[in-house]
Amino acid sequence: MIDTEKYEGHTPAEEWGGKDKIIFADGYRAIFLDDDVYATQLDTQLMTDAPLLLAEIRRQQKTYVNLLRNYTALQDYAHELEVKSQESHDAIDNIAHIIHYQEHLKEQDKWLARMIEEGLVTIEGDEEE
């Protein structure tokens, strides 16, 4: 990460004269932006560091793209978990209904067993020979 605080106080962009103005440099002499506006030490440091700043912007753009991909993947995964959670909930609900239904069948089985014991009901194929 580049410390951008060291550039605080540089010449504001609106004082540079706009896009159509040319920035002149002559060897190690002072850079001037216009006939009346000269670059400060901060301005020259900012110009010198421009490639580093651009590289940092590109690095952060790549990081942003990777974060966006990871975020999208996490959203997809979260959706899959929601779907699986709902499927599990539905399966448990079905099991609960089956158990509830079987409780009634157990009572019916007990009633049928009593009826058979008392001889009130005979089931074909179960008769003793």
VMD Tcl script that builds the backbone (N, CA, C; Angstrom):
set m [mol new atoms 387]
animate dup $m
set s [atomselect $m all]
$s set {name element resname resid chain x y z} {
  {N N MET 1 A 0.848 -1.170 0.000}
  {CA C MET 1 A 0.000 0.000 0.000}
  {C C MET 1 A 0.894 1.234 0.000}
  {N N ILE 2 A 0.553 2.193 -0.787}
  {CA C ILE 2 A 1.340 3.414 -0.894}
  {C C ILE 2 A 0.778 4.466 0.046}
  {N N ASP 3 A 1.691 5.162 0.767}
  {CA C ASP 3 A 1.288 6.221 1.679}
  {C C ASP 3 A 0.970 7.471 0.866}
  {N N THR 4 A -0.298 7.769 0.661}
  {CA C THR 4 A -0.692 8.920 -0.157}
  {C C THR 4 A -0.675 10.225 0.629}
  {N N GLU 5 A -0.521 10.138 1.945}
  {CA C GLU 5 A -0.481 11.360 2.747}
  {C C GLU 5 A 0.728 12.229 2.398}
  {N N LYS 6 A 1.785 11.621 1.891}
  {CA C LYS 6 A 2.981 12.406 1.558}
  {C C LYS 6 A 2.754 13.326 0.360}
  {N N TYR 7 A 1.639 13.159 -0.357}
  {CA C TYR 7 A 1.329 14.015 -1.502}
  {C C TYR 7 A 0.369 15.144 -1.134}
  {N N GLU 8 A -0.076 15.187 0.095}
  {CA C GLU 8 A -1.016 16.237 0.504}
  {C C GLU 8 A -0.345 17.596 0.350}
  {N N GLY 9 A -1.064 18.519 -0.304}
  {CA C GLY 9 A -0.540 19.845 -0.533}
  {C C GLY 9 A -0.003 20.054 -1.935}
  {N N HIS 10 A -0.099 19.025 -2.803}
  {CA C HIS 10 A 0.373 19.211 -4.183}
  {C C HIS 10 A -0.539 20.187 -4.909}
  {N N THR 11 A -0.092 20.667 -6.045}
  {CA C THR 11 A -0.867 21.633 -6.823}
  {C C THR 11 A -2.164 20.968 -7.281}
  {N N PRO 12 A -3.317 21.576 -6.972}
  {CA C PRO 12 A -4.597 20.978 -7.389}
  {C C PRO 12 A -4.707 20.907 -8.912}
  {N N ALA 13 A -5.424 19.921 -9.393}
  {CA C ALA 13 A -5.551 19.670 -10.831}
  {C C ALA 13 A -6.068 20.878 -11.591}
  {N N GLU 14 A -6.998 21.639 -10.993}
  {CA C GLU 14 A -7.574 22.775 -11.714}
  {C C GLU 14 A -6.555 23.892 -11.952}
  {N N GLU 15 A -5.466 23.905 -11.214}
  {CA C GLU 15 A -4.427 24.918 -11.414}
  {C C GLU 15 A -3.419 24.499 -12.475}
  {N N TRP 16 A -3.501 23.302 -12.962}
  {CA C TRP 16 A -2.544 22.820 -13.959}
  {C C TRP 16 A -2.892 23.316 -15.351}
  {N N GLY 17 A -4.056 23.897 -15.505}
  {CA C GLY 17 A -4.406 24.466 -16.806}
  {C C GLY 17 A -5.212 23.536 -17.689}
  {N N GLY 18 A -5.614 22.359 -17.203}
  {CA C GLY 18 A -6.450 21.470 -17.989}
  {C C GLY 18 A -5.652 20.507 -18.841}
  {N N LYS 19 A -6.366 19.687 -19.622}
  {CA C LYS 19 A -5.748 18.627 -20.417}
  {C C LYS 19 A -4.899 19.161 -21.575}
  {N N ASP 20 A -5.242 20.366 -22.080}
  {CA C ASP 20 A -4.534 20.872 -23.253}
  {C C ASP 20 A -3.222 21.566 -22.915}
  {N N LYS 21 A -2.907 21.733 -21.641}
  {CA C LYS 21 A -1.638 22.344 -21.232}
  {C C LYS 21 A -0.542 21.293 -21.233}
  {N N ILE 22 A 0.643 21.695 -21.541}
  {CA C ILE 22 A 1.787 20.788 -21.595}
  {C C ILE 22 A 2.645 21.000 -20.367}
  {N N ILE 23 A 3.098 19.915 -19.795}
  {CA C ILE 23 A 4.019 19.988 -18.668}
  {C C ILE 23 A 5.421 19.870 -19.243}
  {N N PHE 24 A 6.253 20.873 -18.992}
  {CA C PHE 24 A 7.596 20.897 -19.542}
  {C C PHE 24 A 8.609 20.445 -18.503}
  {N N ALA 25 A 9.592 19.714 -18.939}
  {CA C ALA 25 A 10.699 19.327 -18.073}
  {C C ALA 25 A 11.973 19.516 -18.875}
  {N N ASP 26 A 12.952 20.099 -18.238}
  {CA C ASP 26 A 14.202 20.361 -18.945}
  {C C ASP 26 A 15.343 19.864 -18.065}
  {N N GLY 27 A 15.700 18.602 -18.266}
  {CA C GLY 27 A 16.785 18.035 -17.466}
  {C C GLY 27 A 16.440 18.056 -15.996}
  {N N TYR 28 A 17.325 18.673 -15.197}
  {CA C TYR 28 A 17.094 18.730 -13.755}
  {C C TYR 28 A 16.524 20.067 -13.312}
  {N N ARG 29 A 16.100 20.879 -14.268}
  {CA C ARG 29 A 15.515 22.171 -13.910}
  {C C ARG 29 A 14.081 21.981 -13.410}
  {N N ALA 30 A 13.576 23.017 -12.822}
  {CA C ALA 30 A 12.206 22.961 -12.278}
  {C C ALA 30 A 11.202 22.713 -13.391}
  {N N ILE 31 A 10.248 21.922 -13.113}
  {CA C ILE 31 A 9.156 21.639 -14.052}
  {C C ILE 31 A 8.137 22.754 -13.880}
  {N N PHE 32 A 7.684 23.342 -14.976}
  {CA C PHE 32 A 6.634 24.340 -14.839}
  {C C PHE 32 A 5.397 23.878 -15.598}
  {N N LEU 33 A 4.266 24.209 -15.022}
  {CA C LEU 33 A 2.994 23.755 -15.548}
  {C C LEU 33 A 2.411 24.760 -16.526}
  {N N ASP 34 A 2.702 25.973 -16.306}
  {CA C ASP 34 A 2.227 27.061 -17.144}
  {C C ASP 34 A 3.238 28.189 -16.918}
  {N N ASP 35 A 3.090 29.271 -17.603}
  {CA C ASP 35 A 4.048 30.356 -17.431}
  {C C ASP 35 A 4.062 30.876 -15.994}
  {N N ASP 36 A 2.947 30.797 -15.322}
  {CA C ASP 36 A 2.838 31.358 -13.971}
  {C C ASP 36 A 2.796 30.304 -12.869}
  {N N VAL 37 A 2.676 29.023 -13.201}
  {CA C VAL 37 A 2.524 27.975 -12.191}
  {C C VAL 37 A 3.686 27.001 -12.311}
  {N N TYR 38 A 4.464 26.923 -11.247}
  {CA C TYR 38 A 5.595 25.996 -11.219}
  {C C TYR 38 A 5.264 24.809 -10.331}
  {N N ALA 39 A 5.808 23.672 -10.687}
  {CA C ALA 39 A 5.580 22.464 -9.893}
  {C C ALA 39 A 6.335 22.579 -8.570}
  {N N THR 40 A 5.683 22.174 -7.506}
  {CA C THR 40 A 6.315 22.161 -6.191}
  {C C THR 40 A 7.086 20.854 -6.030}
  {N N GLN 41 A 7.797 20.750 -4.940}
  {CA C GLN 41 A 8.513 19.504 -4.652}
  {C C GLN 41 A 7.523 18.343 -4.536}
  {N N LEU 42 A 6.364 18.601 -3.940}
  {CA C LEU 42 A 5.329 17.562 -3.843}
  {C C LEU 42 A 4.832 17.146 -5.219}
  {N N ASP 43 A 4.693 18.140 -6.120}
  {CA C ASP 43 A 4.240 17.825 -7.473}
  {C C ASP 43 A 5.234 16.912 -8.184}
  {N N THR 44 A 6.509 17.232 -8.068}
  {CA C THR 44 A 7.512 16.404 -8.741}
  {C C THR 44 A 7.576 15.018 -8.115}
  {N N GLN 45 A 7.369 14.918 -6.791}
  {CA C GLN 45 A 7.342 13.600 -6.142}
  {C C GLN 45 A 6.142 12.796 -6.635}
  {N N LEU 46 A 5.023 13.483 -6.773}
  {CA C LEU 46 A 3.819 12.822 -7.276}
  {C C LEU 46 A 4.032 12.341 -8.715}
  {N N MET 47 A 4.650 13.147 -9.535}
  {CA C MET 47 A 4.934 12.749 -10.919}
  {C C MET 47 A 5.907 11.574 -10.958}
  {N N THR 48 A 6.900 11.614 -10.092}
  {CA C THR 48 A 7.882 10.532 -10.034}
  {C C THR 48 A 7.230 9.226 -9.615}
  {N N ASP 49 A 6.308 9.317 -8.665}
  {CA C ASP 49 A 5.656 8.118 -8.136}
  {C C ASP 49 A 4.449 7.663 -8.946}
  {N N ALA 50 A 4.103 8.389 -10.001}
  {CA C ALA 50 A 2.918 8.037 -10.797}
  {C C ALA 50 A 2.927 6.582 -11.253}
  {N N PRO 51 A 4.049 6.030 -11.752}
  {CA C PRO 51 A 4.030 4.609 -12.143}
  {C C PRO 51 A 3.749 3.675 -10.961}
  {N N LEU 52 A 4.265 4.025 -9.780}
  {CA C LEU 52 A 3.981 3.209 -8.586}
  {C C LEU 52 A 2.503 3.285 -8.219}
  {N N LEU 53 A 1.953 4.498 -8.311}
  {CA C LEU 53 A 0.529 4.666 -8.001}
  {C C LEU 53 A -0.335 3.885 -8.988}
  {N N LEU 54 A 0.032 3.934 -10.261}
  {CA C LEU 54 A -0.710 3.187 -11.270}
  {C C LEU 54 A -0.611 1.685 -11.016}
  {N N ALA 55 A 0.581 1.215 -10.665}
  {CA C ALA 55 A 0.754 -0.211 -10.356}
  {C C ALA 55 A -0.094 -0.610 -9.155}
  {N N GLU 56 A -0.172 0.266 -8.163}
  {CA C GLU 56 A -0.988 -0.025 -6.973}
  {C C GLU 56 A -2.467 -0.071 -7.334}
  {N N ILE 57 A -2.898 0.837 -8.195}
  {CA C ILE 57 A -4.300 0.831 -8.645}
  {C C ILE 57 A -4.602 -0.479 -9.368}
  {N N ARG 58 A -3.715 -0.907 -10.227}
  {CA C ARG 58 A -3.931 -2.166 -10.957}
  {C C ARG 58 A -3.960 -3.349 -10.000}
  {N N ARG 59 A -3.056 -3.340 -9.001}
  {CA C ARG 59 A -3.033 -4.420 -8.015}
  {C C ARG 59 A -4.355 -4.463 -7.248}
  {N N GLN 60 A -4.831 -3.275 -6.855}
  {CA C GLN 60 A -6.086 -3.224 -6.109}
  {C C GLN 60 A -7.277 -3.615 -6.980}
  {N N GLN 61 A -7.218 -3.297 -8.274}
  {CA C GLN 61 A -8.291 -3.725 -9.180}
  {C C GLN 61 A -8.340 -5.245 -9.265}
  {N N LYS 62 A -7.168 -5.885 -9.355}
  {CA C LYS 62 A -7.120 -7.351 -9.382}
  {C C LYS 62 A -7.660 -7.929 -8.081}
  {N N THR 63 A -7.277 -7.300 -6.970}
  {CA C THR 63 A -7.775 -7.749 -5.669}
  {C C THR 63 A -9.289 -7.615 -5.617}
  {N N TYR 64 A -9.810 -6.507 -6.128}
  {CA C TYR 64 A -11.249 -6.284 -6.149}
  {C C TYR 64 A -11.952 -7.358 -6.982}
  {N N VAL 65 A -11.389 -7.662 -8.158}
  {CA C VAL 65 A -11.981 -8.685 -9.020}
  {C C VAL 65 A -11.990 -10.034 -8.299}
  {N N ASN 66 A -10.896 -10.376 -7.629}
  {CA C ASN 66 A -10.837 -11.635 -6.880}
  {C C ASN 66 A -11.843 -11.644 -5.738}
  {N N LEU 67 A -11.950 -10.522 -5.031}
  {CA C LEU 67 A -12.935 -10.439 -3.951}
  {C C LEU 67 A -14.352 -10.585 -4.489}
  {N N LEU 68 A -14.614 -9.975 -5.628}
  {CA C LEU 68 A -15.939 -10.075 -6.237}
  {C C LEU 68 A -16.248 -11.517 -6.632}
  {N N ARG 69 A -15.247 -12.202 -7.205}
  {CA C ARG 69 A -15.436 -13.621 -7.558}
  {C C ARG 69 A -15.720 -14.451 -6.314}
  {N N ASN 70 A -14.930 -14.227 -5.266}
  {CA C ASN 70 A -15.132 -14.977 -4.020}
  {C C ASN 70 A -16.495 -14.678 -3.410}
  {N N TYR 71 A -16.910 -13.408 -3.457}
  {CA C TYR 71 A -18.210 -13.028 -2.925}
  {C C TYR 71 A -19.328 -13.729 -3.689}
  {N N THR 72 A -19.198 -13.752 -5.009}
  {CA C THR 72 A -20.199 -14.423 -5.846}
  {C C THR 72 A -20.237 -15.919 -5.530}
  {N N ALA 73 A -19.054 -16.518 -5.384}
  {CA C ALA 73 A -18.995 -17.946 -5.052}
  {C C ALA 73 A -19.632 -18.206 -3.693}
  {N N LEU 74 A -19.392 -17.321 -2.728}
  {CA C LEU 74 A -19.992 -17.485 -1.403}
  {C C LEU 74 A -21.513 -17.320 -1.454}
  {N N GLN 75 A -21.976 -16.397 -2.283}
  {CA C GLN 75 A -23.427 -16.247 -2.439}
  {C C GLN 75 A -24.038 -17.518 -3.022}
  {N N ASP 76 A -23.373 -18.081 -4.029}
  {CA C ASP 76 A -23.862 -19.328 -4.622}
  {C C ASP 76 A -23.875 -20.442 -3.586}
  {N N TYR 77 A -22.799 -20.531 -2.801}
  {CA C TYR 77 A -22.707 -21.567 -1.766}
  {C C TYR 77 A -23.790 -21.367 -0.706}
  {N N ALA 78 A -24.015 -20.120 -0.316}
  {CA C ALA 78 A -25.056 -19.832 0.675}
  {C C ALA 78 A -26.426 -20.243 0.136}
  {N N HIS 79 A -26.659 -20.005 -1.152}
  {CA C HIS 79 A -27.934 -20.413 -1.754}
  {C C HIS 79 A -28.069 -21.937 -1.740}
  {N N GLU 80 A -26.972 -22.633 -2.074}
  {CA C GLU 80 A -26.998 -24.101 -2.034}
  {C C GLU 80 A -27.307 -24.592 -0.624}
  {N N LEU 81 A -26.702 -23.961 0.381}
  {CA C LEU 81 A -26.971 -24.355 1.769}
  {C C LEU 81 A -28.430 -24.108 2.147}
  {N N GLU 82 A -28.983 -22.994 1.668}
  {CA C GLU 82 A -30.395 -22.720 1.944}
  {C C GLU 82 A -31.282 -23.795 1.330}
  {N N VAL 83 A -30.973 -24.174 0.086}
  {CA C VAL 83 A -31.756 -25.203 -0.599}
  {C C VAL 83 A -31.637 -26.528 0.162}
  {N N LYS 84 A -30.406 -26.920 0.538}
  {CA C LYS 84 A -30.215 -28.170 1.264}
  {C C LYS 84 A -30.882 -28.122 2.636}
  {N N SER 85 A -30.829 -26.979 3.273}
  {CA C SER 85 A -31.492 -26.825 4.569}
  {C C SER 85 A -33.002 -27.018 4.421}
  {N N GLN 86 A -33.578 -26.425 3.371}
  {CA C GLN 86 A -35.015 -26.576 3.139}
  {C C GLN 86 A -35.358 -28.031 2.813}
  {N N GLU 87 A -34.501 -28.681 2.024}
  {CA C GLU 87 A -34.727 -30.094 1.704}
  {C C GLU 87 A -34.675 -30.941 2.972}
  {N N SER 88 A -33.721 -30.656 3.849}
  {CA C SER 88 A -33.610 -31.394 5.113}
  {C C SER 88 A -34.838 -31.142 5.982}
  {N N HIS 89 A -35.266 -29.898 6.032}
  {CA C HIS 89 A -36.457 -29.558 6.818}
  {C C HIS 89 A -37.672 -30.297 6.282}
  {N N ASP 90 A -37.803 -30.328 4.952}
  {CA C ASP 90 A -38.933 -31.033 4.339}
  {C C ASP 90 A -38.873 -32.527 4.636}
  {N N ALA 91 A -37.680 -33.114 4.587}
  {CA C ALA 91 A -37.528 -34.549 4.868}
  {C C ALA 91 A -37.902 -34.858 6.324}
  {N N ILE 92 A -37.438 -34.018 7.241}
  {CA C ILE 92 A -37.771 -34.215 8.662}
  {C C ILE 92 A -39.269 -34.056 8.873}
  {N N ASP 93 A -39.863 -33.098 8.196}
  {CA C ASP 93 A -41.309 -32.898 8.303}
  {C C ASP 93 A -42.062 -34.129 7.792}
  {N N ASN 94 A -41.583 -34.706 6.672}
  {CA C ASN 94 A -42.208 -35.929 6.150}
  {C C ASN 94 A -42.073 -37.084 7.135}
  {N N ILE 95 A -40.910 -37.234 7.725}
  {CA C ILE 95 A -40.694 -38.305 8.715}
  {C C ILE 95 A -41.624 -38.116 9.904}
  {N N ALA 96 A -41.762 -36.854 10.349}
  {CA C ALA 96 A -42.663 -36.581 11.477}
  {C C ALA 96 A -44.095 -36.966 11.132}
  {N N HIS 97 A -44.535 -36.679 9.891}
  {CA C HIS 97 A -45.892 -37.054 9.475}
  {C C HIS 97 A -46.049 -38.574 9.430}
  {N N ILE 98 A -45.023 -39.263 8.932}
  {CA C ILE 98 A -45.086 -40.731 8.866}
  {C C ILE 98 A -45.186 -41.315 10.267}
  {N N ILE 99 A -44.357 -40.808 11.183}
  {CA C ILE 99 A -44.412 -41.302 12.563}
  {C C ILE 99 A -45.783 -41.039 13.159}
  {N N HIS 100 A -46.314 -39.849 12.926}
  {CA C HIS 100 A -47.634 -39.527 13.440}
  {C C HIS 100 A -48.683 -40.484 12.860}
  {N N TYR 101 A -48.602 -40.763 11.576}
  {CA C TYR 101 A -49.538 -41.682 10.931}
  {C C TYR 101 A -49.387 -43.088 11.492}
  {N N GLN 102 A -48.152 -43.499 11.744}
  {CA C GLN 102 A -47.918 -44.845 12.267}
  {C C GLN 102 A -48.442 -44.999 13.693}
  {N N GLU 103 A -48.493 -43.955 14.461}
  {CA C GLU 103 A -49.051 -44.041 15.809}
  {C C GLU 103 A -50.491 -44.539 15.749}
  {N N HIS 104 A -51.254 -44.025 14.800}
  {CA C HIS 104 A -52.636 -44.471 14.643}
  {C C HIS 104 A -52.681 -45.933 14.214}
  {N N LEU 105 A -51.745 -46.324 13.355}
  {CA C LEU 105 A -51.712 -47.714 12.911}
  {C C LEU 105 A -51.396 -48.647 14.067}
  {N N LYS 106 A -50.528 -48.214 14.971}
  {CA C LYS 106 A -50.209 -49.051 16.136}
  {C C LYS 106 A -51.460 -49.296 16.966}
  {N N GLU 107 A -52.266 -48.268 17.131}
  {CA C GLU 107 A -53.523 -48.439 17.869}
  {C C GLU 107 A -54.453 -49.395 17.128}
  {N N GLN 108 A -54.468 -49.279 15.794}
  {CA C GLN 108 A -55.293 -50.186 15.013}
  {C C GLN 108 A -54.779 -51.619 15.122}
  {N N ASP 109 A -53.453 -51.789 15.128}
  {CA C ASP 109 A -52.863 -53.126 15.276}
  {C C ASP 109 A -53.227 -53.726 16.633}
  {N N LYS 110 A -53.195 -52.914 17.681}
  {CA C LYS 110 A -53.541 -53.397 19.022}
  {C C LYS 110 A -55.020 -53.799 19.067}
  {N N TRP 111 A -55.863 -52.982 18.459}
  {CA C TRP 111 A -57.292 -53.285 18.430}
  {C C TRP 111 A -57.540 -54.593 17.683}
  {N N LEU 112 A -56.847 -54.742 16.505}
  {CA C LEU 112 A -57.010 -55.961 15.726}
  {C C LEU 112 A -56.518 -57.174 16.510}
  {N N ALA 113 A -55.411 -57.049 17.225}
  {CA C ALA 113 A -54.887 -58.164 18.031}
  {C C ALA 113 A -55.893 -58.561 19.100}
  {N N ARG 114 A -56.538 -57.596 19.745}
  {CA C ARG 114 A -57.555 -57.915 20.754}
  {C C ARG 114 A -58.745 -58.637 20.119}
  {N N MET 115 A -59.137 -58.177 18.939}
  {CA C MET 115 A -60.260 -58.799 18.254}
  {C C MET 115 A -59.930 -60.253 17.882}
  {N N ILE 116 A -58.690 -60.483 17.452}
  {CA C ILE 116 A -58.278 -61.847 17.103}
  {C C ILE 116 A -58.250 -62.702 18.353}
  {N N GLU 117 A -57.707 -62.196 19.453}
  {CA C GLU 117 A -57.648 -62.938 20.725}
  {C C GLU 117 A -59.039 -63.341 21.206}
  {N N GLU 118 A -59.963 -62.441 21.047}
  {CA C GLU 118 A -61.317 -62.722 21.506}
  {C C GLU 118 A -62.090 -63.580 20.507}
  {N N GLY 119 A -61.459 -63.847 19.353}
  {CA C GLY 119 A -62.090 -64.702 18.367}
  {C C GLY 119 A -63.141 -64.012 17.542}
  {N N LEU 120 A -63.168 -62.715 17.630}
  {CA C LEU 120 A -64.164 -61.963 16.873}
  {C C LEU 120 A -63.758 -61.777 15.420}
  {N N VAL 121 A -62.456 -61.906 15.152}
  {CA C VAL 121 A -61.951 -61.725 13.805}
  {C C VAL 121 A -60.972 -62.850 13.495}
  {N N THR 122 A -61.070 -63.370 12.280}
  {CA C THR 122 A -60.084 -64.323 11.813}
  {C C THR 122 A -59.557 -63.801 10.473}
  {N N ILE 123 A -58.287 -63.948 10.303}
  {CA C ILE 123 A -57.656 -63.469 9.081}
  {C C ILE 123 A -57.331 -64.705 8.243}
  {N N GLU 124 A -57.762 -64.693 6.990}
  {CA C GLU 124 A -57.533 -65.825 6.133}
  {C C GLU 124 A -56.035 -66.052 5.965}
  {N N GLY 125 A -55.620 -67.295 6.022}
  {CA C GLY 125 A -54.223 -67.675 5.877}
  {C C GLY 125 A -53.527 -67.758 7.207}
  {N N ASP 126 A -54.096 -67.163 8.258}
  {CA C ASP 126 A -53.485 -67.225 9.577}
  {C C ASP 126 A -54.145 -68.303 10.433}
  {N N GLU 127 A -55.118 -68.968 9.907}
  {CA C GLU 127 A -55.833 -69.956 10.693}
  {C C GLU 127 A -54.937 -71.139 11.020}
  {N N GLU 128 A -55.059 -71.594 12.253}
  {CA C GLU 128 A -54.261 -72.734 12.673}
  {C C GLU 128 A -54.856 -73.978 12.093}
  {N N GLU 129 A -54.012 -74.874 11.665}
  {CA C GLU 129 A -54.494 -76.075 11.004}
  {C C GLU 129 A -54.694 -77.197 11.945}
}
mol reanalyze $m
mol bondsrecalc $m
mol representation Tube
mol addrep $m
